[in-house]
Amino acid sequence: MSYDNDNIFARILRGDLPCHKVYEDADTFAFLDIMPRSDGHLLVIPKTPARNLLDASPAQMAAVMATVQKLSRAAMQAFGADGVTLQQFNEAAGGQEVFHLHFHVLPRKDGQRMRPPGTMADSDLLAGQAEKLRAVLA
Ligand code: 5GP
């Protein structure tokens, strides 16, 4: 399986599609999931091409994991969360839908289930959540 340069996250990285950006450094980029399963549901991706964990380099994995940890801590604070769930899917059989390596970071509250997938969030709501996260990271 090869990397498709026109996948949705590659287009977001190029600035061809909008997103609610939360964080970026030299190697990684983080933004809000458009169909969040919890408040503050983030996606963390490498800036360089990788289809998923199966073809990613150790350096890409290390950079992405460092950002996942940083943003998990920020999300705990920004959303007054009690915990964080990470999700990561590989190939269609593994549940992957967008073929650019990404980790889901889901801040969770005690006793609160994740929402079912597939419902688009209001853009203004996501803008406010991204702002909250950026404020914690500043
Ligand atoms: P996965 O590949 O991990 O199964 O799912 C891809 C994730 O990307 C889903 O949670 C979906 O809501 C999210 N997603 C799909 N298209 C877009 C988009 O255009 N913008 C953003 N921010 N998220 C997206």
Backbone and ligand atoms as CSV (ligand in chain L), in Angstrom:
chain,resi,resn,atom,element,x,y,z
A,1,MET,N,N,0.855,-1.193,0.000
A,1,MET,CA,C,0.000,0.000,0.000
A,1,MET,C,C,0.892,1.245,0.000
A,2,SER,N,N,0.600,2.192,-0.894
A,2,SER,CA,C,1.450,3.380,-0.952
A,2,SER,C,C,0.710,4.598,-0.383
A,3,TYR,N,N,1.480,5.620,-0.123
A,3,TYR,CA,C,0.939,6.858,0.438
A,3,TYR,C,C,0.268,7.676,-0.674
A,4,ASP,N,N,-0.937,8.170,-0.409
A,4,ASP,CA,C,-1.662,9.000,-1.373
A,4,ASP,C,C,-1.493,10.469,-0.976
A,5,ASN,N,N,-0.806,11.227,-1.806
A,5,ASN,CA,C,-0.531,12.644,-1.492
A,5,ASN,C,C,-1.777,13.507,-1.421
A,6,ASP,N,N,-2.905,12.973,-1.884
A,6,ASP,CA,C,-4.140,13.764,-1.875
A,6,ASP,C,C,-5.111,13.328,-0.785
A,7,ASN,N,N,-4.624,12.563,0.202
A,7,ASN,CA,C,-5.527,12.221,1.312
A,7,ASN,C,C,-5.885,13.506,2.083
A,8,ILE,N,N,-6.985,13.445,2.831
A,8,ILE,CA,C,-7.525,14.660,3.468
A,8,ILE,C,C,-6.500,15.335,4.389
A,9,PHE,N,N,-5.750,14.556,5.144
A,9,PHE,CA,C,-4.817,15.177,6.097
A,9,PHE,C,C,-3.614,15.789,5.368
A,10,ALA,N,N,-3.194,15.201,4.249
A,10,ALA,CA,C,-2.131,15.813,3.441
A,10,ALA,C,C,-2.610,17.164,2.918
A,11,ARG,N,N,-3.873,17.227,2.531
A,11,ARG,CA,C,-4.423,18.495,2.006
A,11,ARG,C,C,-4.546,19.525,3.129
A,12,ILE,N,N,-4.891,19.084,4.335
A,12,ILE,CA,C,-4.922,20.005,5.485
A,12,ILE,C,C,-3.506,20.524,5.763
A,13,LEU,N,N,-2.515,19.632,5.741
A,13,LEU,CA,C,-1.118,20.046,5.984
A,13,LEU,C,C,-0.651,21.070,4.951
A,14,ARG,N,N,-1.073,20.901,3.702
A,14,ARG,CA,C,-0.672,21.845,2.643
A,14,ARG,C,C,-1.438,23.153,2.729
A,15,GLY,N,N,-2.488,23.193,3.563
A,15,GLY,CA,C,-3.302,24.395,3.663
A,15,GLY,C,C,-4.383,24.451,2.601
A,16,ASP,N,N,-4.594,23.345,1.884
A,16,ASP,CA,C,-5.620,23.311,0.838
A,16,ASP,C,C,-7.022,23.148,1.426
A,17,LEU,N,N,-7.092,22.594,2.631
A,17,LEU,CA,C,-8.376,22.436,3.333
A,17,LEU,C,C,-8.245,23.077,4.712
A,18,PRO,N,N,-9.340,23.662,5.230
A,18,PRO,CA,C,-9.269,24.305,6.552
A,18,PRO,C,C,-9.281,23.274,7.676
A,19,CYS,N,N,-8.815,23.712,8.847
A,19,CYS,CA,C,-8.942,22.875,10.044
A,19,CYS,C,C,-8.860,23.792,11.260
A,20,HIS,N,N,-9.235,23.254,12.412
A,20,HIS,CA,C,-9.069,23.984,13.664
A,20,HIS,C,C,-7.743,23.537,14.278
A,21,LYS,N,N,-6.699,24.292,13.921
A,21,LYS,CA,C,-5.341,23.929,14.352
A,21,LYS,C,C,-5.149,24.216,15.837
A,22,VAL,N,N,-4.450,23.313,16.504
A,22,VAL,CA,C,-4.192,23.467,17.938
A,22,VAL,C,C,-2.704,23.666,18.201
A,23,TYR,N,N,-1.870,22.969,17.430
A,23,TYR,CA,C,-0.428,22.961,17.743
A,23,TYR,C,C,0.344,22.519,16.508
A,24,GLU,N,N,1.570,23.050,16.384
A,24,GLU,CA,C,2.492,22.494,15.408
A,24,GLU,C,C,3.912,22.711,15.862
A,25,ASP,N,N,4.793,21.792,15.515
A,25,ASP,CA,C,6.229,22.001,15.693
A,25,ASP,C,C,6.904,21.561,14.394
A,26,ALA,N,N,8.221,21.382,14.421
A,26,ALA,CA,C,8.935,21.090,13.167
A,26,ALA,C,C,8.449,19.797,12.524
A,27,ASP,N,N,8.029,18.828,13.336
A,27,ASP,CA,C,7.751,17.493,12.809
A,27,ASP,C,C,6.298,17.059,12.881
A,28,THR,N,N,5.492,17.757,13.681
A,28,THR,CA,C,4.119,17.277,13.906
A,28,THR,C,C,3.109,18.425,13.842
A,29,PHE,N,N,1.847,18.037,13.696
A,29,PHE,CA,C,0.743,18.990,13.549
A,29,PHE,C,C,-0.462,18.390,14.278
A,30,ALA,N,N,-1.240,19.235,14.963
A,30,ALA,CA,C,-2.407,18.734,15.698
A,30,ALA,C,C,-3.596,19.651,15.463
A,31,PHE,N,N,-4.764,19.041,15.290
A,31,PHE,CA,C,-5.988,19.788,14.988
A,31,PHE,C,C,-7.168,19.001,15.528
A,32,LEU,N,N,-8.333,19.673,15.586
A,32,LEU,CA,C,-9.518,19.005,16.136
A,32,LEU,C,C,-10.173,18.106,15.100
A,33,ASP,N,N,-10.646,16.951,15.562
A,33,ASP,CA,C,-11.413,16.050,14.704
A,33,ASP,C,C,-12.754,16.734,14.365
A,34,ILE,N,N,-13.136,16.666,13.102
A,34,ILE,CA,C,-14.346,17.351,12.647
A,34,ILE,C,C,-15.621,16.636,13.139
A,35,MET,N,N,-15.471,15.355,13.508
A,35,MET,CA,C,-16.610,14.574,14.047
A,35,MET,C,C,-16.214,14.040,15.425
A,36,PRO,N,N,-16.138,14.950,16.410
A,36,PRO,CA,C,-15.543,14.584,17.701
A,36,PRO,C,C,-16.380,13.598,18.492
A,37,ARG,N,N,-15.689,12.664,19.110
A,37,ARG,CA,C,-16.379,11.665,19.931
A,37,ARG,C,C,-16.315,12.034,21.406
A,38,SER,N,N,-15.569,13.123,21.710
A,38,SER,CA,C,-15.626,13.744,23.040
A,38,SER,C,C,-15.238,15.202,22.837
A,39,ASP,N,N,-15.556,16.059,23.803
A,39,ASP,CA,C,-15.143,17.457,23.689
A,39,ASP,C,C,-13.614,17.505,23.688
A,40,GLY,N,N,-13.050,18.206,22.702
A,40,GLY,CA,C,-11.590,18.328,22.631
A,40,GLY,C,C,-10.906,17.180,21.910
A,41,HIS,N,N,-11.664,16.367,21.172
A,41,HIS,CA,C,-11.105,15.234,20.410
A,41,HIS,C,C,-10.117,15.751,19.365
A,42,LEU,N,N,-8.860,15.394,19.555
A,42,LEU,CA,C,-7.766,15.895,18.708
A,42,LEU,C,C,-7.202,14.809,17.815
A,43,LEU,N,N,-6.563,15.237,16.743
A,43,LEU,CA,C,-5.783,14.334,15.894
A,43,LEU,C,C,-4.351,14.856,15.841
A,44,VAL,N,N,-3.384,13.975,16.029
A,44,VAL,CA,C,-1.958,14.338,15.957
A,44,VAL,C,C,-1.338,13.580,14.794
A,45,ILE,N,N,-0.665,14.319,13.912
A,45,ILE,CA,C,-0.111,13.695,12.688
A,45,ILE,C,C,1.335,14.145,12.473
A,46,PRO,N,N,2.128,13.305,11.782
A,46,PRO,CA,C,3.448,13.777,11.358
A,46,PRO,C,C,3.299,14.693,10.153
A,47,LYS,N,N,4.261,15.622,9.989
A,47,LYS,CA,C,4.199,16.513,8.822
A,47,LYS,C,C,4.686,15.808,7.556
A,48,THR,N,N,5.450,14.736,7.751
A,48,THR,CA,C,5.963,13.994,6.602
A,48,THR,C,C,5.057,12.794,6.310
A,49,PRO,N,N,5.091,12.313,5.054
A,49,PRO,CA,C,4.169,11.243,4.668
A,49,PRO,C,C,4.405,9.928,5.401
A,50,ALA,N,N,3.340,9.360,5.919
A,50,ALA,CA,C,3.341,7.981,6.421
A,50,ALA,C,C,1.888,7.552,6.344
A,51,ARG,N,N,1.653,6.387,5.818
A,51,ARG,CA,C,0.270,5.917,5.670
A,51,ARG,C,C,-0.320,5.596,7.046
A,52,ASN,N,N,0.480,4.934,7.862
A,52,ASN,CA,C,0.046,4.565,9.217
A,52,ASN,C,C,1.254,4.031,9.983
A,53,LEU,N,N,0.999,3.426,11.125
A,53,LEU,CA,C,2.077,2.902,11.975
A,53,LEU,C,C,2.926,1.847,11.252
A,54,LEU,N,N,2.345,1.184,10.258
A,54,LEU,CA,C,3.040,0.058,9.627
A,54,LEU,C,C,4.174,0.503,8.713
A,55,ASP,N,N,4.087,1.722,8.151
A,55,ASP,CA,C,5.185,2.195,7.295
A,55,ASP,C,C,5.915,3.394,7.903
A,56,ALA,N,N,5.487,3.880,9.067
A,56,ALA,CA,C,6.133,5.046,9.687
A,56,ALA,C,C,7.538,4.681,10.157
A,57,SER,N,N,8.437,5.682,10.152
A,57,SER,CA,C,9.800,5.456,10.656
A,57,SER,C,C,9.795,5.602,12.177
A,58,PRO,N,N,10.810,5.050,12.845
A,58,PRO,CA,C,10.924,5.270,14.290
A,58,PRO,C,C,10.955,6.761,14.638
A,59,ALA,N,N,11.596,7.573,13.800
A,59,ALA,CA,C,11.672,9.017,14.083
A,59,ALA,C,C,10.285,9.658,13.982
A,60,GLN,N,N,9.507,9.265,12.998
A,60,GLN,CA,C,8.135,9.800,12.896
A,60,GLN,C,C,7.314,9.385,14.116
A,61,MET,N,N,7.427,8.127,14.511
A,61,MET,CA,C,6.664,7.652,15.675
A,61,MET,C,C,7.075,8.400,16.943
A,62,ALA,N,N,8.383,8.605,17.101
A,62,ALA,CA,C,8.864,9.288,18.313
A,62,ALA,C,C,8.339,10.714,18.367
A,63,ALA,N,N,8.391,11.404,17.231
A,63,ALA,CA,C,7.924,12.797,17.197
A,63,ALA,C,C,6.420,12.864,17.471
A,64,VAL,N,N,5.677,11.984,16.840
A,64,VAL,CA,C,4.225,12.004,17.027
A,64,VAL,C,C,3.868,11.667,18.476
A,65,MET,N,N,4.543,10.683,19.057
A,65,MET,CA,C,4.202,10.305,20.434
A,65,MET,C,C,4.523,11.425,21.426
A,66,ALA,N,N,5.608,12.157,21.171
A,66,ALA,CA,C,5.945,13.280,22.065
A,66,ALA,C,C,4.821,14.323,22.016
A,67,THR,N,N,4.292,14.566,20.824
A,67,THR,CA,C,3.202,15.542,20.695
A,67,THR,C,C,1.903,14.986,21.279
A,68,VAL,N,N,1.664,13.702,21.109
A,68,VAL,CA,C,0.472,13.080,21.709
A,68,VAL,C,C,0.510,13.261,23.230
A,69,GLN,N,N,1.668,13.060,23.833
A,69,GLN,CA,C,1.760,13.212,25.292
A,69,GLN,C,C,1.548,14.675,25.697
A,70,LYS,N,N,2.186,15.582,24.967
A,70,LYS,CA,C,2.049,17.011,25.271
A,70,LYS,C,C,0.582,17.440,25.188
A,71,LEU,N,N,-0.100,16.999,24.134
A,71,LEU,CA,C,-1.481,17.428,23.941
A,71,LEU,C,C,-2.457,16.683,24.856
A,72,SER,N,N,-2.115,15.479,25.256
A,72,SER,CA,C,-2.954,14.765,26.243
A,72,SER,C,C,-2.951,15.548,27.555
A,73,ARG,N,N,-1.777,15.998,27.950
A,73,ARG,CA,C,-1.685,16.782,29.192
A,73,ARG,C,C,-2.441,18.105,29.046
A,74,ALA,N,N,-2.285,18.755,27.900
A,74,ALA,CA,C,-2.982,20.037,27.677
A,74,ALA,C,C,-4.499,19.835,27.677
A,75,ALA,N,N,-4.947,18.736,27.063
A,75,ALA,CA,C,-6.389,18.475,26.970
A,75,ALA,C,C,-6.975,18.185,28.353
A,76,MET,N,N,-6.221,17.476,29.200
A,76,MET,CA,C,-6.676,17.226,30.578
A,76,MET,C,C,-7.002,18.552,31.251
A,77,GLN,N,N,-6.086,19.497,31.091
A,77,GLN,CA,C,-6.224,20.806,31.743
A,77,GLN,C,C,-7.327,21.633,31.076
A,78,ALA,N,N,-7.321,21.699,29.758
A,78,ALA,CA,C,-8.255,22.580,29.041
A,78,ALA,C,C,-9.710,22.156,29.241
A,79,PHE,N,N,-9.940,20.854,29.360
A,79,PHE,CA,C,-11.322,20.371,29.440
A,79,PHE,C,C,-11.679,19.821,30.809
A,80,GLY,N,N,-10.806,20.033,31.792
A,80,GLY,CA,C,-11.073,19.509,33.128
A,80,GLY,C,C,-11.362,18.024,33.072
A,81,ALA,N,N,-10.576,17.303,32.250
A,81,ALA,CA,C,-10.845,15.876,32.029
A,81,ALA,C,C,-10.315,15.037,33.193
A,82,ASP,N,N,-10.869,13.830,33.287
A,82,ASP,CA,C,-10.426,12.878,34.311
A,82,ASP,C,C,-9.491,11.827,33.725
A,83,GLY,N,N,-9.434,11.754,32.401
A,83,GLY,CA,C,-8.569,10.784,31.733
A,83,GLY,C,C,-8.527,11.064,30.249
A,84,VAL,N,N,-7.690,10.301,29.548
A,84,VAL,CA,C,-7.530,10.473,28.103
A,84,VAL,C,C,-7.521,9.096,27.451
A,85,THR,N,N,-8.283,8.958,26.361
A,85,THR,CA,C,-8.235,7.739,25.548
A,85,THR,C,C,-7.472,8.045,24.271
A,86,LEU,N,N,-6.530,7.164,23.905
A,86,LEU,CA,C,-5.848,7.254,22.609
A,86,LEU,C,C,-6.405,6.176,21.706
A,87,GLN,N,N,-6.606,6.540,20.416
A,87,GLN,CA,C,-6.998,5.539,19.422
A,87,GLN,C,C,-6.109,5.699,18.201
A,88,GLN,N,N,-5.806,4.596,17.556
A,88,GLN,CA,C,-4.953,4.644,16.356
A,88,GLN,C,C,-5.256,3.405,15.524
A,89,PHE,N,N,-5.617,3.602,14.250
A,89,PHE,CA,C,-6.093,2.516,13.387
A,89,PHE,C,C,-5.165,2.352,12.181
A,90,ASN,N,N,-4.996,1.109,11.731
A,90,ASN,CA,C,-4.054,0.822,10.648
A,90,ASN,C,C,-4.691,-0.034,9.563
A,91,GLU,N,N,-4.814,0.571,8.362
A,91,GLU,CA,C,-5.446,-0.046,7.190
A,91,GLU,C,C,-6.953,-0.226,7.429
A,92,ALA,N,N,-7.678,-0.392,6.349
A,92,ALA,CA,C,-9.140,-0.462,6.424
A,92,ALA,C,C,-9.584,-1.575,7.367
A,93,ALA,N,N,-8.896,-2.709,7.300
A,93,ALA,CA,C,-9.272,-3.837,8.165
A,93,ALA,C,C,-9.078,-3.502,9.637
A,94,GLY,N,N,-8.174,-2.552,9.895
A,94,GLY,CA,C,-7.915,-2.125,11.275
A,94,GLY,C,C,-8.764,-0.932,11.687
A,95,GLY,N,N,-9.665,-0.494,10.798
A,95,GLY,CA,C,-10.567,0.606,11.144
A,95,GLY,C,C,-10.122,1.967,10.636
A,96,GLN,N,N,-9.030,2.006,9.843
A,96,GLN,CA,C,-8.514,3.298,9.360
A,96,GLN,C,C,-9.348,3.802,8.182
A,97,GLU,N,N,-9.664,5.110,8.209
A,97,GLU,CA,C,-10.438,5.717,7.123
A,97,GLU,C,C,-9.640,6.766,6.365
A,98,VAL,N,N,-8.737,7.456,7.058
A,98,VAL,CA,C,-7.876,8.462,6.408
A,98,VAL,C,C,-6.446,7.931,6.481
A,99,PHE,N,N,-5.807,7.827,5.295
A,99,PHE,CA,C,-4.547,7.096,5.224
A,99,PHE,C,C,-3.326,8.010,5.302
A,100,HIS,N,N,-3.285,8.789,6.375
A,100,HIS,CA,C,-2.081,9.517,6.819
A,100,HIS,C,C,-2.019,9.223,8.313
A,101,LEU,N,N,-0.887,8.719,8.786
A,101,LEU,CA,C,-0.749,8.317,10.196
A,101,LEU,C,C,-1.363,9.360,11.135
A,102,HIS,N,N,-2.218,8.921,12.041
A,102,HIS,CA,C,-2.762,9.843,13.041
A,102,HIS,C,C,-3.120,9.102,14.315
A,103,PHE,N,N,-2.956,9.826,15.408
A,103,PHE,CA,C,-3.424,9.367,16.713
A,103,PHE,C,C,-4.607,10.230,17.120
A,104,HIS,N,N,-5.670,9.591,17.614
A,104,HIS,CA,C,-6.789,10.295,18.222
A,104,HIS,C,C,-6.464,10.501,19.700
A,105,VAL,N,N,-6.677,11.714,20.201
A,105,VAL,CA,C,-6.529,12.026,21.633
A,105,VAL,C,C,-7.897,12.481,22.119
A,106,LEU,N,N,-8.480,11.690,23.017
A,106,LEU,CA,C,-9.857,11.968,23.464
A,106,LEU,C,C,-9.881,12.224,24.966
A,107,PRO,N,N,-10.018,13.490,25.376
A,107,PRO,CA,C,-10.190,13.767,26.808
A,107,PRO,C,C,-11.516,13.179,27.284
A,108,ARG,N,N,-11.495,12.560,28.466
A,108,ARG,CA,C,-12.698,11.869,28.961
A,108,ARG,C,C,-13.031,12.312,30.376
A,109,LYS,N,N,-14.323,12.357,30.659
A,109,LYS,CA,C,-14.817,12.639,32.016
A,109,LYS,C,C,-15.276,11.340,32.650
A,110,ASP,N,N,-15.140,11.257,33.952
A,110,ASP,CA,C,-15.626,10.085,34.684
A,110,ASP,C,C,-17.065,9.773,34.280
A,111,GLY,N,N,-17.337,8.520,33.933
A,111,GLY,CA,C,-18.709,8.070,33.692
A,111,GLY,C,C,-19.308,8.510,32.375
A,112,GLN,N,N,-18.544,9.234,31.535
A,112,GLN,CA,C,-19.108,9.736,30.274
A,112,GLN,C,C,-18.642,8.858,29.109
A,113,ARG,N,N,-19.590,8.302,28.369
A,113,ARG,CA,C,-19.247,7.461,27.222
A,113,ARG,C,C,-18.783,8.319,26.054
A,114,MET,N,N,-17.999,7.755,25.149
A,114,MET,CA,C,-17.671,8.453,23.911
A,114,MET,C,C,-18.933,8.518,23.056
A,115,ARG,N,N,-19.096,9.639,22.344
A,115,ARG,CA,C,-20.239,9.767,21.444
A,115,ARG,C,C,-20.049,8.821,20.248
A,116,PRO,N,N,-21.140,8.382,19.608
A,116,PRO,CA,C,-20.984,7.534,18.427
A,116,PRO,C,C,-20.307,8.317,17.297
A,117,PRO,N,N,-19.618,7.643,16.378
A,117,PRO,CA,C,-18.922,8.350,15.300
A,117,PRO,C,C,-19.890,8.908,14.262
A,118,GLY,N,N,-19.439,9.892,13.482
A,118,GLY,CA,C,-20.169,10.277,12.284
A,118,GLY,C,C,-20.996,11.542,12.366
A,119,THR,N,N,-20.952,12.266,13.503
A,119,THR,CA,C,-21.720,13.517,13.585
A,119,THR,C,C,-20.762,14.705,13.538
A,120,MET,N,N,-20.980,15.559,12.536
A,120,MET,CA,C,-20.129,16.758,12.370
A,120,MET,C,C,-20.401,17.742,13.500
A,121,ALA,N,N,-19.342,18.347,14.028
A,121,ALA,CA,C,-19.501,19.351,15.078
A,121,ALA,C,C,-19.697,20.730,14.460
A,122,ASP,N,N,-20.326,21.601,15.214
A,122,ASP,CA,C,-20.480,22.997,14.817
A,122,ASP,C,C,-19.089,23.659,14.776
A,123,SER,N,N,-18.826,24.380,13.705
A,123,SER,CA,C,-17.494,24.955,13.509
A,123,SER,C,C,-17.136,25.976,14.607
A,124,ASP,N,N,-18.126,26.771,15.041
A,124,ASP,CA,C,-17.863,27.763,16.092
A,124,ASP,C,C,-17.497,27.081,17.407
A,125,LEU,N,N,-18.166,25.966,17.678
A,125,LEU,CA,C,-17.868,25.200,18.890
A,125,LEU,C,C,-16.420,24.693,18.842
A,126,LEU,N,N,-16.024,24.143,17.695
A,126,LEU,CA,C,-14.652,23.644,17.553
A,126,LEU,C,C,-13.641,24.781,17.654
A,127,ALA,N,N,-13.993,25.938,17.101
A,127,ALA,CA,C,-13.080,27.093,17.176
A,127,ALA,C,C,-12.824,27.460,18.635
A,128,GLY,N,N,-13.871,27.436,19.456
A,128,GLY,CA,C,-13.731,27.755,20.883
A,128,GLY,C,C,-12.880,26.718,21.603
A,129,GLN,N,N,-13.065,25.451,21.248
A,129,GLN,CA,C,-12.284,24.387,21.899
A,129,GLN,C,C,-10.804,24.479,21.503
A,130,ALA,N,N,-10.548,24.794,20.230
A,130,ALA,CA,C,-9.157,24.944,19.774
A,130,ALA,C,C,-8.497,26.106,20.510
A,131,GLU,N,N,-9.238,27.175,20.700
A,131,GLU,CA,C,-8.722,28.346,21.408
A,131,GLU,C,C,-8.346,27.983,22.850
A,132,LYS,N,N,-9.223,27.213,23.506
A,132,LYS,CA,C,-8.946,26.769,24.886
A,132,LYS,C,C,-7.641,25.975,24.956
A,133,LEU,N,N,-7.463,25.081,24.001
A,133,LEU,CA,C,-6.252,24.254,23.986
A,133,LEU,C,C,-5.017,25.093,23.709
A,134,ARG,N,N,-5.124,26.002,22.756
A,134,ARG,CA,C,-3.971,26.856,22.436
A,134,ARG,C,C,-3.596,27.709,23.644
A,135,ALA,N,N,-4.601,28.150,24.413
A,135,ALA,CA,C,-4.331,28.994,25.590
A,135,ALA,C,C,-3.535,28.193,26.637
A,136,VAL,N,N,-3.898,26.935,26.820
A,136,VAL,CA,C,-3.160,26.096,27.786
A,136,VAL,C,C,-1.729,25.866,27.300
A,137,LEU,N,N,-1.560,25.737,26.000
A,137,LEU,CA,C,-0.234,25.436,25.446
A,137,LEU,C,C,0.668,26.671,25.366
A,138,ALA,N,N,0.054,27.837,25.455
A,138,ALA,CA,C,0.836,29.081,25.238
A,138,ALA,C,C,1.848,29.322,26.368
L,1,5GP,P1,P,-9.688,6.954,11.228
L,1,5GP,O1,O,-8.885,6.928,9.952
L,1,5GP,O2,O,-8.837,7.104,12.443
L,1,5GP,O3,O,-10.615,5.777,11.337
L,1,5GP,O4,O,-10.691,8.170,11.176
L,1,5GP,C1,C,-10.357,9.406,10.609
L,1,5GP,C2,C,-10.839,10.526,11.484
L,1,5GP,O5,O,-10.660,11.722,10.756
L,1,5GP,C3,C,-12.309,10.460,11.892
L,1,5GP,O6,O,-12.398,10.577,13.315
L,1,5GP,C4,C,-12.947,11.652,11.192
L,1,5GP,O7,O,-13.935,12.271,11.971
L,1,5GP,C5,C,-11.767,12.568,10.969
L,1,5GP,N1,N,-11.894,13.392,9.774
L,1,5GP,C6,C,-12.288,12.979,8.536
L,1,5GP,N2,N,-12.266,13.999,7.670
L,1,5GP,C7,C,-11.840,15.088,8.361
L,1,5GP,C8,C,-11.619,16.454,7.987
L,1,5GP,O8,O,-11.800,16.874,6.851
L,1,5GP,N3,N,-11.180,17.283,8.974
L,1,5GP,C9,C,-10.958,16.846,10.248
L,1,5GP,N4,N,-10.529,17.757,11.130
L,1,5GP,N5,N,-11.163,15.569,10.627
L,1,5GP,C10,C,-11.600,14.701,9.694
